[in-house]
Amino acid sequence: MKYTIYTDGACSGNPGKGGWAAIILDIDTNQTDISGSQKNTTNNRMELLAPIMALKKIKKGSEVTIYTDSKYVKDGITEWIKKWKLNNWKNSNRKPVKNKDLWIKLDNSCQKYKINWRWVKAHAGNRYNNLADELAVAETR
């Protein structure tokens, strides 16, 4: 199967009440919307949780294109994580990587799929990115 996923995270305060959301589209463009919230969290944690939760909803081995408006997520999972793992989860400043628990979950999830990560500009008229944003923000209320 092939899927397209749009993800977003939001936070009211940072830290504060956070929301995450994902729009999952299958090859026939059937749409599934998922979202959730957490208390006392950060925007980056919500941005990471969205693709983790979305991947749980699709068949392992699928081809997936994930769109995120978070360069933190896209660059982290496609570039930075390789060095973090080599450096025992320390960043370029030799400090512990923030949100390590979620990075490990996302990395483990990614091993089960063929994923193409794409960055999309936030609030730039992309229908599904806007919908993911609306759902994530609604979860912060």
The first five atom37 places (N, CA, C, CB, O) and aatype in JSON, in Angstrom:
{
  "aatype": [12, 11, 18, 16, 9, 18, 16, 3, 7, 0, 4, 15, 7, 2, 14, 7, 11, 7, 7, 17, 0, 0, 9, 9, 10, 3, 9, 3, 16, 2, 5, 16, 3, 9, 15, 7, 15, 5, 11, 2, 16, 16, 2, 2, 1, 12, 6, 10, 10, 0, 14, 9, 12, 0, 10, 11, 11, 9, 11, 11, 7, 15, 6, 19, 16, 9, 18, 16, 3, 15, 11, 18, 19, 11, 3, 7, 9, 16, 6, 17, 9, 11, 11, 17, 11, 10, 2, 2, 17, 11, 2, 15, 2, 1, 11, 14, 19, 11, 2, 11, 3, 10, 17, 9, 11, 10, 3, 2, 15, 4, 5, 11, 18, 11, 9, 2, 17, 1, 17, 19, 11, 0, 8, 0, 7, 2, 1, 18, 2, 2, 10, 0, 3, 6, 10, 0, 19, 0, 6, 16, 1],
  "atom_mask": [
    [1, 1, 1, 1, 1],
    [1, 1, 1, 1, 1],
    [1, 1, 1, 1, 1],
    [1, 1, 1, 1, 1],
    [1, 1, 1, 1, 1],
    [1, 1, 1, 1, 1],
    [1, 1, 1, 1, 1],
    [1, 1, 1, 1, 1],
    [1, 1, 1, 0, 1],
    [1, 1, 1, 1, 1],
    [1, 1, 1, 1, 1],
    [1, 1, 1, 1, 1],
    [1, 1, 1, 0, 1],
    [1, 1, 1, 1, 1],
    [1, 1, 1, 1, 1],
    [1, 1, 1, 0, 1],
    [1, 1, 1, 1, 1],
    [1, 1, 1, 0, 1],
    [1, 1, 1, 0, 1],
    [1, 1, 1, 1, 1],
    [1, 1, 1, 1, 1],
    [1, 1, 1, 1, 1],
    [1, 1, 1, 1, 1],
    [1, 1, 1, 1, 1],
    [1, 1, 1, 1, 1],
    [1, 1, 1, 1, 1],
    [1, 1, 1, 1, 1],
    [1, 1, 1, 1, 1],
    [1, 1, 1, 1, 1],
    [1, 1, 1, 1, 1],
    [1, 1, 1, 1, 1],
    [1, 1, 1, 1, 1],
    [1, 1, 1, 1, 1],
    [1, 1, 1, 1, 1],
    [1, 1, 1, 1, 1],
    [1, 1, 1, 0, 1],
    [1, 1, 1, 1, 1],
    [1, 1, 1, 1, 1],
    [1, 1, 1, 1, 1],
    [1, 1, 1, 1, 1],
    [1, 1, 1, 1, 1],
    [1, 1, 1, 1, 1],
    [1, 1, 1, 1, 1],
    [1, 1, 1, 1, 1],
    [1, 1, 1, 1, 1],
    [1, 1, 1, 1, 1],
    [1, 1, 1, 1, 1],
    [1, 1, 1, 1, 1],
    [1, 1, 1, 1, 1],
    [1, 1, 1, 1, 1],
    [1, 1, 1, 1, 1],
    [1, 1, 1, 1, 1],
    [1, 1, 1, 1, 1],
    [1, 1, 1, 1, 1],
    [1, 1, 1, 1, 1],
    [1, 1, 1, 1, 1],
    [1, 1, 1, 1, 1],
    [1, 1, 1, 1, 1],
    [1, 1, 1, 1, 1],
    [1, 1, 1, 1, 1],
    [1, 1, 1, 0, 1],
    [1, 1, 1, 1, 1],
    [1, 1, 1, 1, 1],
    [1, 1, 1, 1, 1],
    [1, 1, 1, 1, 1],
    [1, 1, 1, 1, 1],
    [1, 1, 1, 1, 1],
    [1, 1, 1, 1, 1],
    [1, 1, 1, 1, 1],
    [1, 1, 1, 1, 1],
    [1, 1, 1, 1, 1],
    [1, 1, 1, 1, 1],
    [1, 1, 1, 1, 1],
    [1, 1, 1, 1, 1],
    [1, 1, 1, 1, 1],
    [1, 1, 1, 0, 1],
    [1, 1, 1, 1, 1],
    [1, 1, 1, 1, 1],
    [1, 1, 1, 1, 1],
    [1, 1, 1, 1, 1],
    [1, 1, 1, 1, 1],
    [1, 1, 1, 1, 1],
    [1, 1, 1, 1, 1],
    [1, 1, 1, 1, 1],
    [1, 1, 1, 1, 1],
    [1, 1, 1, 1, 1],
    [1, 1, 1, 1, 1],
    [1, 1, 1, 1, 1],
    [1, 1, 1, 1, 1],
    [1, 1, 1, 1, 1],
    [1, 1, 1, 1, 1],
    [1, 1, 1, 1, 1],
    [1, 1, 1, 1, 1],
    [1, 1, 1, 1, 1],
    [1, 1, 1, 1, 1],
    [1, 1, 1, 1, 1],
    [1, 1, 1, 1, 1],
    [1, 1, 1, 1, 1],
    [1, 1, 1, 1, 1],
    [1, 1, 1, 1, 1],
    [1, 1, 1, 1, 1],
    [1, 1, 1, 1, 1],
    [1, 1, 1, 1, 1],
    [1, 1, 1, 1, 1],
    [1, 1, 1, 1, 1],
    [1, 1, 1, 1, 1],
    [1, 1, 1, 1, 1],
    [1, 1, 1, 1, 1],
    [1, 1, 1, 1, 1],
    [1, 1, 1, 1, 1],
    [1, 1, 1, 1, 1],
    [1, 1, 1, 1, 1],
    [1, 1, 1, 1, 1],
    [1, 1, 1, 1, 1],
    [1, 1, 1, 1, 1],
    [1, 1, 1, 1, 1],
    [1, 1, 1, 1, 1],
    [1, 1, 1, 1, 1],
    [1, 1, 1, 1, 1],
    [1, 1, 1, 1, 1],
    [1, 1, 1, 1, 1],
    [1, 1, 1, 1, 1],
    [1, 1, 1, 1, 1],
    [1, 1, 1, 1, 1],
    [1, 1, 1, 0, 1],
    [1, 1, 1, 1, 1],
    [1, 1, 1, 1, 1],
    [1, 1, 1, 1, 1],
    [1, 1, 1, 1, 1],
    [1, 1, 1, 1, 1],
    [1, 1, 1, 1, 1],
    [1, 1, 1, 1, 1],
    [1, 1, 1, 1, 1],
    [1, 1, 1, 1, 1],
    [1, 1, 1, 1, 1],
    [1, 1, 1, 1, 1],
    [1, 1, 1, 1, 1],
    [1, 1, 1, 1, 1],
    [1, 1, 1, 1, 1],
    [1, 1, 1, 1, 1],
    [1, 1, 1, 1, 1]
  ],
  "atom_positions": [
    [[0.84, -1.2, 0.0], [0.0, 0.0, 0.0], [0.88, 1.25, 0.0], [-0.95, 0.0, 1.23], [2.02, 1.24, 0.46]],
    [[0.3, 2.31, -0.54], [0.95, 3.62, -0.51], [0.08, 4.58, 0.28], [1.21, 4.15, -1.96], [-1.15, 4.58, 0.17]],
    [[0.75, 5.4, 1.07], [0.05, 6.39, 1.89], [0.75, 7.72, 1.79], [-0.04, 5.93, 3.36], [1.96, 7.8, 1.55]],
    [[-0.03, 8.78, 1.98], [0.48, 10.13, 2.17], [-0.03, 10.6, 3.51], [0.04, 11.1, 1.0], [-1.22, 10.48, 3.82]],
    [[0.87, 11.14, 4.32], [0.51, 11.58, 5.66], [0.96, 13.03, 5.85], [1.14, 10.66, 6.75], [2.09, 13.39, 5.51]],
    [[0.07, 13.84, 6.38], [0.39, 15.21, 6.77], [0.32, 15.28, 8.29], [-0.58, 16.26, 6.1], [-0.67, 14.85, 8.88]],
    [[1.36, 15.81, 8.92], [1.39, 15.86, 10.38], [1.63, 17.28, 10.87], [2.47, 14.92, 10.92], [2.2, 18.11, 10.17]],
    [[1.17, 17.52, 12.09], [1.46, 18.81, 12.73], [1.33, 18.67, 14.23], [0.51, 19.91, 12.19], [0.66, 17.77, 14.74]],
    [[1.99, 19.57, 14.92], [1.9, 19.65, 16.37], [1.68, 21.1, 16.77], [0.0, 0.0, 0.0], [2.04, 22.02, 16.04]],
    [[1.1, 21.29, 17.95], [0.85, 22.65, 18.44], [0.95, 22.63, 19.96], [-0.56, 23.17, 17.98], [0.83, 21.58, 20.6]],
    [[1.18, 23.78, 20.52], [1.27, 23.88, 21.97], [0.76, 25.25, 22.41], [2.72, 23.66, 22.45], [1.09, 26.27, 21.81]],
    [[-0.04, 25.27, 23.47], [-0.52, 26.51, 24.06], [0.37, 26.8, 25.26], [-2.05, 26.42, 24.48], [0.16, 26.28, 26.35]],
    [[1.37, 27.65, 25.04], [2.46, 27.8, 25.99], [3.52, 26.8, 25.58], [0.0, 0.0, 0.0], [3.21, 25.83, 24.88]],
    [[4.74, 27.0, 25.99], [5.79, 26.05, 25.61], [6.8, 25.95, 26.74], [6.49, 26.5, 24.28], [7.81, 26.66, 26.7]],
    [[6.59, 25.11, 27.75], [5.6, 24.03, 27.75], [4.19, 24.5, 28.09], [6.01, 22.96, 28.72], [3.98, 25.58, 28.65]],
    [[3.25, 23.65, 27.74], [1.84, 23.9, 27.99], [1.03, 22.73, 27.48], [0.0, 0.0, 0.0], [1.57, 21.65, 27.26]],
    [[-0.27, 22.95, 27.29], [-1.1, 21.88, 26.74], [-0.82, 21.77, 25.25], [-2.61, 22.15, 27.0], [-0.89, 22.76, 24.52]],
    [[-0.51, 20.57, 24.81], [-0.14, 20.36, 23.43], [-1.12, 19.49, 22.69], [0.0, 0.0, 0.0], [-1.87, 18.71, 23.28]],
    [[-1.1, 19.63, 21.37], [-1.93, 18.81, 20.51], [-1.13, 18.34, 19.31], [0.0, 0.0, 0.0], [-0.23, 19.04, 18.84]],
    [[-1.45, 17.17, 18.82], [-0.83, 16.64, 17.61], [-1.95, 16.15, 16.69], [0.17, 15.48, 17.94], [-3.05, 15.84, 17.15]],
    [[-1.66, 16.1, 15.4], [-2.66, 15.63, 14.45], [-1.97, 15.07, 13.21], [-3.62, 16.76, 14.06], [-0.84, 15.44, 12.88]],
    [[-2.68, 14.17, 12.56], [-2.21, 13.62, 11.29], [-3.39, 13.35, 10.38], [-1.39, 12.32, 11.52], [-4.46, 12.92, 10.82]],
    [[-3.18, 13.62, 9.11], [-4.15, 13.31, 8.06], [-3.52, 12.18, 7.26], [-4.48, 14.59, 7.16], [-2.44, 12.34, 6.7]],
    [[-4.19, 11.04, 7.2], [-3.67, 9.88, 6.5], [-4.52, 9.66, 5.24], [-3.69, 8.61, 7.42], [-5.73, 9.5, 5.32]],
    [[-3.85, 9.66, 4.1], [-4.52, 9.45, 2.81], [-3.97, 8.17, 2.19], [-4.32, 10.67, 1.85], [-2.76, 8.01, 2.07]],
    [[-4.87, 7.25, 1.81], [-4.4, 6.05, 1.12], [-4.38, 6.31, -0.38], [-5.3, 4.83, 1.46], [-4.69, 7.41, -0.84]],
    [[-4.01, 5.31, -1.13], [-3.85, 5.47, -2.58], [-5.15, 5.9, -3.28], [-3.35, 4.16, -3.2], [-5.11, 6.54, -4.32]],
    [[-6.29, 5.54, -2.68], [-7.59, 5.93, -3.23], [-8.08, 7.26, -2.66], [-8.63, 4.84, -2.95], [-9.23, 7.63, -2.85]],
    [[-7.2, 7.96, -1.96], [-7.46, 9.23, -1.27], [-8.55, 9.13, -0.21], [-7.83, 10.28, -2.27], [-9.2, 10.13, 0.11]],
    [[-8.76, 7.92, 0.33], [-9.59, 7.82, 1.53], [-8.83, 8.52, 2.65], [-9.91, 6.32, 1.9], [-7.63, 8.34, 2.8]],
    [[-9.53, 9.32, 3.41], [-8.9, 10.16, 4.42], [-9.26, 9.71, 5.82], [-9.29, 11.62, 4.21], [-10.43, 9.48, 6.14]],
    [[-8.23, 9.59, 6.67], [-8.42, 9.3, 8.09], [-7.72, 10.41, 8.86], [-7.86, 7.89, 8.48], [-6.53, 10.66, 8.65]],
    [[-8.45, 11.06, 9.75], [-7.87, 12.12, 10.59], [-7.7, 11.57, 12.0], [-8.77, 13.4, 10.6], [-8.63, 10.97, 12.55]],
    [[-6.52, 11.77, 12.58], [-6.3, 11.37, 13.97], [-5.67, 12.55, 14.71], [-5.39, 10.1, 14.07], [-4.96, 13.35, 14.11]],
    [[-5.93, 12.63, 16.0], [-5.35, 13.71, 16.8], [-5.41, 13.32, 18.27], [-6.09, 15.05, 16.56], [-6.13, 12.4, 18.66]],
    [[-4.65, 14.05, 19.06], [-4.64, 13.81, 20.49], [-3.96, 14.96, 21.2], [0.0, 0.0, 0.0], [-3.47, 15.9, 20.58]],
    [[-3.92, 14.87, 22.52], [-3.33, 15.96, 23.3], [-2.56, 15.41, 24.49], [-4.41, 16.94, 23.78], [-2.72, 14.25, 24.88]],
    [[-1.73, 16.26, 25.03], [-0.99, 15.97, 26.27], [-0.89, 17.25, 27.08], [0.42, 15.38, 25.96], [-0.83, 18.35, 26.53]],
    [[-0.86, 17.08, 28.38], [-0.67, 18.23, 29.26], [0.82, 18.46, 29.46], [-1.37, 18.0, 30.63], [1.62, 17.53, 29.37]],
    [[1.18, 19.69, 29.72], [2.55, 20.06, 30.09], [3.59, 19.45, 29.15], [2.84, 19.63, 31.51], [4.43, 18.64, 29.57]],
    [[3.53, 19.84, 27.9], [4.43, 19.31, 26.88], [5.0, 20.46, 26.07], [3.71, 18.3, 25.96], [4.79, 21.63, 26.41]],
    [[5.7, 20.15, 25.0], [6.27, 21.19, 24.14], [5.81, 20.99, 22.7], [7.82, 21.17, 24.22], [5.34, 19.91, 22.32]],
    [[5.94, 22.03, 21.92], [5.59, 21.96, 20.52], [6.4, 20.88, 19.79], [5.81, 23.32, 19.85], [5.85, 20.11, 19.0]],
    [[7.7, 20.82, 20.07], [8.53, 19.82, 19.39], [8.09, 18.4, 19.71], [9.99, 20.01, 19.77], [8.12, 17.53, 18.84]],
    [[7.69, 18.15, 20.94], [7.21, 16.81, 21.29], [5.94, 16.47, 20.53], [6.96, 16.7, 22.81], [5.75, 15.33, 20.1]],
    [[5.08, 17.45, 20.36], [3.84, 17.21, 19.61], [4.13, 16.99, 18.12], [2.87, 18.39, 19.79], [3.5, 16.16, 17.48]],
    [[5.1, 17.74, 17.58], [5.5, 17.56, 16.18], [6.03, 16.14, 15.96], [6.57, 18.61, 15.79], [5.78, 15.54, 14.91]],
    [[6.75, 15.6, 16.93], [7.3, 14.24, 16.83], [6.22, 13.17, 17.03], [8.4, 14.05, 17.86], [6.23, 12.14, 16.36]],
    [[5.31, 13.43, 17.94], [4.29, 12.43, 18.25], [3.33, 12.21, 17.07], [3.5, 12.85, 19.49], [2.82, 11.11, 16.89]],
    [[3.08, 13.23, 16.28], [2.13, 13.11, 15.16], [2.53, 12.01, 14.18], [2.03, 14.44, 14.42], [1.7, 11.15, 13.89]],
    [[3.76, 11.98, 13.64], [4.09, 10.88, 12.73], [4.18, 9.53, 13.43], [5.41, 11.18, 12.04], [3.86, 8.51, 12.83]],
    [[4.6, 9.51, 14.68], [4.64, 8.24, 15.42], [3.24, 7.63, 15.48], [5.2, 8.46, 16.86], [3.06, 6.45, 15.21]],
    [[2.27, 8.44, 15.84], [0.89, 7.94, 15.97], [0.3, 7.59, 14.6], [0.0, 8.99, 16.67], [-0.45, 6.62, 14.48]],
    [[0.63, 8.36, 13.57], [0.11, 8.08, 12.23], [0.62, 6.75, 11.71], [0.5, 9.21, 11.27], [-0.14, 5.97, 11.13]],
    [[1.9, 6.48, 11.92], [2.47, 5.23, 11.41], [1.86, 4.0, 12.06], [3.97, 5.23, 11.62], [1.82, 2.92, 11.47]],
    [[1.37, 4.15, 13.29], [0.71, 3.03, 13.97], [-0.58, 2.62, 13.26], [0.41, 3.4, 15.42], [-1.06, 1.51, 13.45]],
    [[-1.13, 3.51, 12.44], [-2.43, 3.28, 11.8], [-2.32, 2.62, 10.42], [-3.16, 4.58, 11.67], [-3.35, 2.29, 9.82]],
    [[-1.11, 2.43, 9.92], [-1.0, 1.88, 8.57], [-0.22, 0.57, 8.56], [-0.32, 2.9, 7.64], [0.52, 0.25, 9.5]],
    [[-0.4, -0.18, 7.49], [0.19, -1.5, 7.36], [1.71, -1.42, 7.25], [-0.39, -2.22, 6.13], [2.25, -0.63, 6.48]],
    [[2.39, -2.25, 8.04], [3.85, -2.31, 7.98], [4.3, -2.68, 6.58], [4.41, -3.31, 9.02], [3.64, -3.47, 5.89]],
    [[5.43, -2.12, 6.15], [5.96, -2.38, 4.83], [5.44, -1.45, 3.76], [0.0, 0.0, 0.0], [5.89, -1.5, 2.61]],
    [[4.49, -0.6, 4.12], [3.9, 0.32, 3.14], [4.89, 1.39, 2.71], [2.64, 0.99, 3.72], [5.85, 1.7, 3.42]],
    [[4.63, 1.95, 1.53], [5.37, 3.12, 1.07], [4.63, 4.35, 1.57], [5.52, 3.14, -0.49], [3.42, 4.48, 1.38]],
    [[5.36, 5.24, 2.21], [4.74, 6.39, 2.86], [5.49, 7.67, 2.52], [4.68, 6.19, 4.38], [6.72, 7.72, 2.58]],
    [[4.75, 8.71, 2.17], [5.31, 10.05, 2.08], [4.72, 10.84, 3.24], [5.0, 10.73, 0.68], [3.51, 10.99, 3.35]],
    [[5.6, 11.35, 4.08], [5.16, 12.13, 5.24], [5.54, 13.59, 5.02], [5.78, 11.58, 6.57], [6.7, 13.92, 4.79]],
    [[4.52, 14.45, 5.1], [4.72, 15.89, 5.0], [4.65, 16.48, 6.4], [3.65, 16.54, 4.06], [3.71, 16.21, 7.15]],
    [[5.64, 17.28, 6.73], [5.67, 17.99, 8.01], [6.11, 19.42, 7.76], [6.62, 17.29, 9.03], [6.91, 19.68, 6.86]],
    [[5.58, 20.35, 8.54], [6.05, 21.73, 8.43], [7.13, 22.01, 9.47], [4.86, 22.72, 8.61], [7.52, 23.16, 9.69]],
    [[7.61, 20.95, 10.11], [8.65, 21.06, 11.13], [10.0, 20.63, 10.56], [8.29, 20.21, 12.38], [10.22, 19.45, 10.3]],
    [[10.89, 21.58, 10.36], [12.24, 21.23, 9.92], [12.95, 20.44, 11.02], [13.06, 22.5, 9.55], [13.83, 19.63, 10.74]],
    [[12.58, 20.68, 12.27], [13.13, 19.93, 13.39], [12.87, 18.44, 13.19], [12.5, 20.4, 14.73], [13.78, 17.62, 13.35]],
    [[11.65, 18.08, 12.84], [11.31, 16.67, 12.62], [11.97, 16.15, 11.35], [9.79, 16.49, 12.54], [12.63, 15.11, 11.38]],
    [[11.8, 16.85, 10.25], [12.31, 16.36, 8.96], [13.83, 16.24, 8.99], [11.89, 17.3, 7.83], [14.37, 15.19, 8.62]],
    [[14.52, 17.28, 9.41], [15.98, 17.22, 9.44], [16.48, 16.26, 10.51], [16.57, 18.62, 9.68], [17.48, 15.57, 10.33]],
    [[15.78, 16.22, 11.63], [16.18, 15.33, 12.72], [16.15, 13.87, 12.3], [0.0, 0.0, 0.0], [17.1, 13.13, 12.56]],
    [[15.06, 13.44, 11.66], [14.92, 12.03, 11.32], [15.7, 11.64, 10.07], [13.45, 11.69, 11.13], [16.07, 10.47, 9.92]],
    [[15.96, 12.59, 9.16], [16.67, 12.24, 7.92], [18.17, 12.52, 7.99], [16.07, 13.01, 6.76], [18.93, 11.94, 7.21]],
    [[18.61, 13.39, 8.9], [20.02, 13.76, 8.94], [20.63, 13.62, 10.34], [20.19, 15.18, 8.46], [21.54, 12.82, 10.54]],
    [[20.13, 14.4, 11.28], [20.78, 14.53, 12.58], [20.85, 13.23, 13.36], [20.06, 15.55, 13.4], [21.82, 12.97, 14.07]],
    [[19.82, 12.39, 13.23], [19.72, 11.19, 14.06], [20.91, 10.25, 13.85], [18.42, 10.45, 13.76], [21.32, 9.55, 14.77]],
    [[21.46, 10.23, 12.64], [22.61, 9.35, 12.36], [23.78, 9.71, 13.28], [23.03, 9.47, 10.88], [24.42, 8.82, 13.85]],
    [[24.06, 10.99, 13.4], [25.17, 11.43, 14.25], [24.82, 11.26, 15.73], [25.52, 12.9, 13.96], [25.68, 10.9, 16.54]],
    [[23.56, 11.53, 16.08], [23.17, 11.36, 17.49], [23.43, 9.93, 17.94], [21.69, 11.71, 17.68], [23.94, 9.71, 19.04]],
    [[23.08, 8.98, 17.11], [23.27, 7.57, 17.48], [24.76, 7.24, 17.59], [22.6, 6.64, 16.46], [25.18, 6.53, 18.5]],
    [[25.55, 7.76, 16.66], [27.0, 7.53, 16.72], [27.63, 8.18, 17.94], [27.68, 8.06, 15.45], [28.61, 7.67, 18.49]],
    [[27.06, 9.31, 18.38], [27.61, 10.07, 19.5], [26.88, 9.79, 20.81], [27.54, 11.55, 19.2], [26.86, 10.62, 21.72]],
    [[26.28, 8.59, 20.91], [25.6, 8.18, 22.15], [24.53, 9.17, 22.58], [26.61, 8.01, 23.27], [24.43, 9.53, 23.75]],
    [[23.73, 9.61, 21.59], [22.61, 10.52, 21.81], [23.03, 11.86, 22.41], [21.59, 9.87, 22.72], [22.37, 12.42, 23.29]],
    [[24.16, 12.35, 21.91], [24.6, 13.71, 22.24], [24.53, 14.53, 20.96], [26.06, 13.72, 22.85], [24.8, 14.03, 19.87]],
    [[24.15, 15.82, 21.1], [24.07, 16.7, 19.93], [25.45, 17.28, 19.61], [23.04, 17.83, 20.18], [26.45, 16.91, 20.22]],
    [[25.49, 18.19, 18.66], [26.77, 18.76, 18.22], [27.45, 19.56, 19.32], [26.55, 19.64, 17.01], [28.66, 19.79, 19.26]],
    [[26.7, 19.97, 20.34], [27.27, 20.69, 21.49], [27.61, 19.74, 22.64], [26.3, 21.77, 21.98], [27.91, 20.18, 23.75]],
    [[27.56, 18.44, 22.36], [27.84, 17.38, 23.33], [26.87, 17.37, 24.51], [29.25, 17.54, 23.86], [27.2, 16.9, 25.6]],
    [[25.68, 17.89, 24.27], [24.61, 17.87, 25.27], [23.65, 16.73, 24.9], [23.85, 19.27, 25.33], [23.56, 16.34, 23.73]],
    [[22.94, 16.21, 25.89], [21.96, 15.15, 25.57], [20.89, 15.65, 24.59], [21.29, 14.64, 26.86], [20.4, 16.77, 24.72]],
    [[20.55, 14.82, 23.63], [19.53, 15.15, 22.65], [18.18, 15.29, 23.35], [19.46, 14.07, 21.53], [17.78, 14.4, 24.11]],
    [[17.5, 16.39, 23.11], [16.17, 16.59, 23.68], [15.18, 15.66, 23.0], [15.72, 18.07, 23.55], [15.29, 15.39, 21.81]],
    [[14.21, 15.19, 23.76], [13.14, 14.33, 23.24], [13.66, 12.99, 22.72], [12.4, 15.05, 22.13], [13.08, 12.39, 21.82]],
    [[14.75, 12.53, 23.32], [15.36, 11.26, 22.9], [14.35, 10.12, 22.86], [16.51, 10.9, 23.84], [14.38, 9.3, 21.94]],
    [[13.47, 10.07, 23.84], [12.48, 8.97, 23.89], [11.62, 8.94, 22.63], [11.58, 9.12, 25.13], [11.35, 7.87, 22.09]],
    [[11.18, 10.11, 22.17], [10.35, 10.16, 20.97], [11.17, 9.95, 19.7], [9.62, 11.49, 20.89], [10.68, 9.35, 18.74]],
    [[12.4, 10.43, 19.67], [13.26, 10.18, 18.51], [13.48, 8.68, 18.33], [14.62, 10.92, 18.67], [13.47, 8.17, 17.21]],
    [[13.68, 7.97, 19.44], [13.88, 6.52, 19.36], [12.61, 5.85, 18.85], [14.29, 5.95, 20.74], [12.68, 4.95, 18.01]],
    [[11.46, 6.26, 19.37], [10.19, 5.69, 18.9], [9.98, 5.95, 17.41], [9.01, 6.26, 19.7], [9.58, 5.05, 16.67]],
    [[10.25, 7.18, 16.98], [10.07, 7.51, 15.57], [11.04, 6.73, 14.7], [10.25, 9.02, 15.35], [10.66, 6.2, 13.66]],
    [[12.28, 6.64, 15.13], [13.29, 5.9, 14.38], [12.89, 4.42, 14.26], [14.66, 6.03, 15.05], [13.0, 3.84, 13.18]],
    [[12.44, 3.84, 15.35], [12.0, 2.44, 15.33], [10.8, 2.25, 14.4], [11.65, 1.97, 16.75], [10.73, 1.27, 13.66]],
    [[9.87, 3.19, 14.44], [8.7, 3.12, 13.56], [9.11, 3.2, 12.1], [7.71, 4.25, 13.89], [8.58, 2.48, 11.26]],
    [[10.05, 4.06, 11.8], [10.49, 4.27, 10.41], [11.1, 3.02, 9.81], [11.49, 5.41, 10.35], [11.06, 2.84, 8.59]],
    [[11.67, 2.16, 10.63], [12.31, 0.93, 10.14], [11.29, -0.02, 9.51], [13.04, 0.22, 11.27], [11.67, -0.91, 8.75]],
    [[10.02, 0.17, 9.81], [8.97, -0.76, 9.35], [8.31, -0.33, 8.04], [7.91, -0.89, 10.42], [7.41, -1.01, 7.55]],
    [[8.76, 0.81, 7.48], [8.13, 1.37, 6.28], [9.19, 1.89, 5.32], [7.16, 2.49, 6.66], [10.35, 2.04, 5.69]],
    [[8.77, 2.17, 4.1], [9.61, 2.88, 3.13], [9.11, 4.32, 3.15], [9.55, 2.23, 1.66], [8.07, 4.63, 2.56]],
    [[9.85, 5.19, 3.82], [9.35, 6.56, 4.05], [10.15, 7.59, 3.27], [9.41, 6.89, 5.55], [11.38, 7.57, 3.22]],
    [[9.4, 8.49, 2.65], [9.96, 9.66, 1.99], [9.48, 10.87, 2.79], [9.51, 9.74, 0.47], [8.29, 11.15, 2.83]],
    [[10.4, 11.56, 3.42], [10.05, 12.73, 4.23], [10.07, 13.98, 3.36], [11.03, 12.89, 5.42], [10.99, 14.18, 2.58]],
    [[9.04, 14.81, 3.51], [8.95, 16.07, 2.77], [8.61, 17.2, 3.74], [7.88, 15.98, 1.65], [7.8, 17.04, 4.65]],
    [[9.26, 18.34, 3.53], [8.92, 19.53, 4.3], [7.95, 20.36, 3.49], [10.2, 20.35, 4.67], [8.1, 20.51, 2.28]],
    [[6.95, 20.91, 4.18], [5.97, 21.79, 3.54], [5.89, 23.07, 4.38], [4.56, 21.09, 3.42], [5.89, 23.02, 5.61]],
    [[5.83, 24.2, 3.71], [5.75, 25.48, 4.41], [4.42, 25.59, 5.15], [5.91, 26.66, 3.41], [3.35, 25.33, 4.59]],
    [[4.5, 25.97, 6.4], [3.3, 26.12, 7.23], [2.47, 27.33, 6.78], [3.68, 26.26, 8.71], [3.01, 28.33, 6.31]],
    [[1.16, 27.21, 6.93], [0.23, 28.32, 6.67], [0.41, 28.91, 5.26], [0.43, 29.41, 7.72], [0.32, 30.13, 5.07]],
    [[0.66, 28.04, 4.29], [0.91, 28.51, 2.93], [-0.15, 27.99, 1.96], [2.3, 28.09, 2.46], [0.1, 27.89, 0.76]],
    [[-1.32, 27.65, 2.49], [-2.42, 27.27, 1.62], [-2.5, 25.79, 1.26], [0.0, 0.0, 0.0], [-3.33, 25.41, 0.44]],
    [[-1.64, 24.95, 1.87], [-1.74, 23.51, 1.61], [-2.91, 22.96, 2.41], [-0.41, 22.78, 1.99], [-2.92, 23.0, 3.64]],
    [[-3.9, 22.43, 1.71], [-5.15, 21.98, 2.32], [-4.94, 21.03, 3.5], [-6.0, 21.29, 1.28], [-5.51, 21.23, 4.57]],
    [[-4.13, 20.01, 3.3], [-3.98, 18.99, 4.34], [-3.08, 19.45, 5.47], [-3.42, 17.71, 3.74], [-3.3, 19.08, 6.63]],
    [[-2.07, 20.26, 5.16], [-1.25, 20.82, 6.22], [-2.09, 21.76, 7.09], [-0.04, 21.57, 5.64], [-1.97, 21.76, 8.32]],
    [[-2.95, 22.55, 6.44], [-3.83, 23.45, 7.2], [-4.79, 22.66, 8.08], [-4.61, 24.36, 6.26], [-5.05, 23.05, 9.22]],
    [[-5.33, 21.56, 7.56], [-6.25, 20.73, 8.34], [-5.54, 20.11, 9.53], [-6.87, 19.64, 7.46], [-6.08, 20.09, 10.64]],
    [[-4.33, 19.59, 9.32], [-3.56, 19.02, 10.43], [-3.31, 20.08, 11.5], [-2.22, 18.43, 9.92], [-3.41, 19.81, 12.69]],
    [[-2.98, 21.29, 11.06], [-2.76, 22.39, 11.99], [-4.03, 22.7, 12.79], [-2.29, 23.65, 11.23], [-3.98, 22.87, 14.01]],
    [[-5.16, 22.78, 12.1], [-6.43, 23.07, 12.79], [-6.75, 22.01, 13.84], [-7.58, 23.16, 11.77], [-7.17, 22.33, 14.95]],
    [[-6.55, 20.75, 13.48], [-6.84, 19.66, 14.43], [-5.89, 19.7, 15.63], [-6.74, 18.3, 13.72], [-6.32, 19.51, 16.77]],
    [[-4.6, 19.94, 15.37], [-3.62, 20.0, 16.45], [-3.92, 21.16, 17.4], [-2.2, 20.13, 15.88], [-3.87, 21.01, 18.62]],
    [[-4.24, 22.32, 16.82], [-4.54, 23.5, 17.65], [-5.81, 23.25, 18.47], [-4.72, 24.78, 16.75], [-5.87, 23.62, 19.64]],
    [[-6.82, 22.62, 17.85], [-8.06, 22.32, 18.58], [-7.78, 21.43, 19.8], [-9.09, 21.64, 17.63], [-8.46, 21.56, 20.82]],
    [[-6.81, 20.54, 19.69], [-6.46, 19.65, 20.81], [-5.81, 20.41, 21.96], [-5.54, 18.54, 20.33], [-5.76, 19.88, 23.07]],
    [[-5.31, 21.62, 21.73], [-4.68, 22.38, 22.81], [-5.7, 23.1, 23.68], [-3.7, 23.4, 22.23], [-5.35, 23.66, 24.72]],
    [[-6.97, 23.08, 23.26], [-8.0, 23.8, 24.0], [-8.66, 22.93, 25.05], [-9.05, 24.34, 23.06], [-9.55, 23.4, 25.77]]
  ]
}
